[in-house]
Amino acid sequence: MPVRMSEQDVTAALSRLERAVDRVERAIAARPGESQIAEAYVLLDERHSMLRRRIQETIERLDVLIGQEQG
């Protein structure tokens, strides 16, 4: 025997479904697009390169200081 929902129950269920769809749509809209991801990757790559250069410069300075201490 099928269970019948009251009009109030149907209205409440539809309201919950609408809120769930709204949350999903907001979550999708908040996700970064491919262009944003590509831009973030380029910025990350630039920062990584800069960090590698700074580390190399620091190592070179340390080598000079160690050489001066030993010489």
KOLMAR-709830 format. One record per residue: x, y, z of N, C-alpha, C in turn; residue in three letters. Coordinates in pm, whole numbers. Layout:
# KOLMAR-709830
(pt (X Y Z) (X Y Z) (X Y Z) 'ALA')
...
//
This chain:
# KOLMAR-709830
(pt (85 -117 0) (0 0 0) (89 124 0) 'MET')
(pt (77 213 -98) (161 332 -106) (134 428 10) 'PRO')
(pt (243 490 53) (232 589 160) (206 724 96) 'VAL')
(pt (106 793 143) (71 924 88) (129 1032 178) 'ARG')
(pt (189 1130 116) (245 1243 190) (141 1354 193) 'MET')
(pt (136 1423 304) (46 1537 313) (104 1651 229) 'SER')
(pt (21 1746 199) (68 1861 121) (178 1934 195) 'GLU')
(pt (168 1940 325) (271 2005 407) (403 1929 397) 'GLN')
(pt (396 1796 401) (518 1715 388) (581 1733 251) 'ASP')
(pt (500 1737 147) (551 1756 12) (617 1892 -1) 'VAL')
(pt (553 1995 54) (608 2130 50) (740 2136 125) 'THR')
(pt (748 2072 240) (871 2071 319) (981 1996 243) 'ALA')
(pt (947 1884 179) (1046 1807 103) (1097 1888 -15) 'ALA')
(pt (1008 1955 -86) (1048 2039 -200) (1137 2154 -154) 'LEU')
(pt (1106 2210 -41) (1188 2319 14) (1329 2269 45) 'SER')
(pt (1339 2151 106) (1471 2093 136) (1548 2066 8) 'ARG')
(pt (1480 2013 -93) (1545 1987 -222) (1595 2116 -286) 'LEU')
(pt (1515 2220 -282) (1556 2349 -339) (1678 2403 -267) 'GLU')
(pt (1681 2392 -134) (1798 2439 -59) (1921 2357 -93) 'ARG')
(pt (1904 2227 -110) (2017 2141 -146) (2070 2178 -284) 'ALA')
(pt (1981 2201 -379) (2024 2241 -514) (2096 2375 -509) 'VAL')
(pt (2046 2469 -429) (2113 2599 -414) (2254 2581 -359) 'ASP')
(pt (2271 2493 -259) (2405 2469 -203) (2498 2409 -307) 'ARG')
(pt (2447 2315 -385) (2530 2254 -489) (2570 2359 -593) 'VAL')
(pt (2476 2442 -635) (2506 2545 -735) (2608 2645 -681) 'GLU')
(pt (2597 2683 -553) (2695 2775 -495) (2833 2710 -487) 'ARG')
(pt (2836 2582 -453) (2964 2511 -445) (3030 2502 -582) 'ALA')
(pt (2951 2477 -685) (3005 2470 -821) (3056 2606 -864) 'ILE')
(pt (2981 2711 -834) (3021 2847 -873) (3147 2891 -800) 'ALA')
(pt (3168 2840 -678) (3284 2880 -599) (3411 2808 -641) 'ALA')
(pt (3398 2699 -715) (3517 2626 -762) (3593 2710 -861) 'ARG')
(pt (3725 2708 -851) (3804 2785 -946) (3792 2724 -1086) 'PRO')
(pt (3787 2811 -1185) (3782 2765 -1323) (3920 2725 -1371) 'GLY')
(pt (3927 2669 -1490) (4055 2623 -1544) (4153 2738 -1558) 'GLU')
(pt (4105 2856 -1598) (4197 2969 -1613) (4254 3012 -1479) 'SER')
(pt (4172 3005 -1374) (4222 3039 -1241) (4324 2937 -1193) 'GLN')
(pt (4300 2812 -1223) (4395 2707 -1184) (4526 2726 -1259) 'ILE')
(pt (4517 2754 -1389) (4638 2775 -1470) (4716 2895 -1418) 'ALA')
(pt (4645 3002 -1384) (4713 3122 -1331) (4780 3092 -1198) 'GLU')
(pt (4711 3018 -1112) (4769 2982 -983) (4893 2896 -1003) 'ALA')
(pt (4890 2806 -1101) (5006 2721 -1128) (5124 2805 -1176) 'TYR')
(pt (5099 2903 -1263) (5206 2990 -1312) (5267 3067 -1196) 'VAL')
(pt (5183 3122 -1109) (5234 3196 -993) (5315 3104 -901) 'LEU')
(pt (5267 2984 -881) (5339 2889 -797) (5474 2854 -859) 'LEU')
(pt (5476 2835 -990) (5601 2804 -1060) (5700 2920 -1048) 'ASP')
(pt (5651 3044 -1060) (5738 3161 -1045) (5794 3168 -903) 'GLU')
(pt (5710 3145 -805) (5756 3149 -666) (5858 3039 -640) 'ARG')
(pt (5837 2923 -696) (5930 2812 -680) (6065 2847 -742) 'HIS')
(pt (6063 2905 -860) (6188 2945 -926) (6262 3049 -844) 'SER')
(pt (6189 3148 -792) (6251 3251 -710) (6313 3190 -584) 'MET')
(pt (6242 3098 -522) (6292 3033 -402) (6419 2953 -433) 'LEU')
(pt (6420 2882 -545) (6540 2807 -585) (6659 2900 -605) 'ARG')
(pt (6635 3016 -670) (6744 3113 -690) (6796 3165 -556) 'ARG')
(pt (6707 3198 -466) (6748 3252 -336) (6825 3147 -256) 'ARG')
(pt (6783 3023 -264) (6855 2917 -194) (6994 2901 -253) 'ILE')
(pt (7003 2903 -386) (7133 2890 -451) (7225 3006 -412) 'GLN')
(pt (7172 3129 -409) (7251 3245 -368) (7299 3230 -224) 'GLU')
(pt (7212 3181 -138) (7248 3161 3) (7358 3057 17) 'THR')
(pt (7346 2948 -58) (7450 2844 -55) (7583 2901 -102) 'ILE')
(pt (7578 2982 -207) (7703 3042 -258) (7765 3134 -154) 'GLU')
(pt (7684 3215 -85) (7736 3302 20) (7795 3222 134) 'ARG')
(pt (7727 3113 171) (7780 3028 278) (7913 2967 237) 'LEU')
(pt (7924 2926 111) (8051 2871 62) (8162 2975 75) 'ASP')
(pt (8133 3101 41) (8233 3208 51) (8273 3227 197) 'VAL')
(pt (8175 3233 288) (8205 3252 429) (8286 3136 485) 'LEU')
(pt (8250 3015 449) (8325 2898 496) (8468 2902 440) 'ILE')
(pt (8481 2941 313) (8613 2952 254) (8698 3057 322) 'GLY')
(pt (8637 3169 363) (8711 3273 434) (8756 3226 571) 'GLN')
(pt (8672 3150 639) (8705 3098 772) (8821 2997 765) 'GLU')
(pt (8822 2920 657) (8924 2817 644) (9055 2877 590) 'GLN')
(pt (9045 2990 520) (9163 3046 455) (9241 3139 538) 'GLY')
//
